[in-house]
């Protein structure tokens, strides 16, 4: 282990152990959730279509300021994608407005951008996006401490399964990146989660042939969803899990045609 990754592990341990806001998963597992960050259009056009084919839904962590833009992940979401995904019962969650790291701005500026992102989603889509994901997966103690107010949950990219006790301020998640050669590892994670009766949250970005380093191919995504469905796990959105536990808010109010 390099010094750098050793320090990373220490840092993750400290961040994982402080300012926790816990809730019991109880006997609700095993559960798998599929989530997308930012989010590129292909997360919905390709990823969403795959989920729907299996009769399940995903969680989309949208940074509203990225709407109608393009970057290395491809075209980012547009208003019509939001309208469509809410209609189909996917979850719209938040991811700051400007897609900023809590390590690069003051605590007050970060909190302000988190709130601005939620506000923008509420105003444009009428959706309460109380579940949040930290941009770049960056977490600080200050962000973790202050975000416990107002948000139902904050998802990290700290790897691991959630449960038997989950930290609402730091949900753990595992990436789904690359092509079909990653399916074996994905299947092992799903099986391990099944045996532990815990909650596994996957996250990715673009879903397309030749994905960015932060995305996956449709084949890997479909393989992962198929494996999760076949394993006997329940496939739920983050909001559905937290509503069952009694900490989330039921449903998302949808105000169509408000763009
Ligand atoms: Zn992001």
Boltz pocket constraint, residues with backbone or C-beta under 6 A from the ligand:
constraints:
  - pocket:
      binder: B
      contacts: [[A, 37], [A, 38], [A, 95], [A, 99], [A, 134], [A, 135], [A, 136]]
      max_distance: 6.0
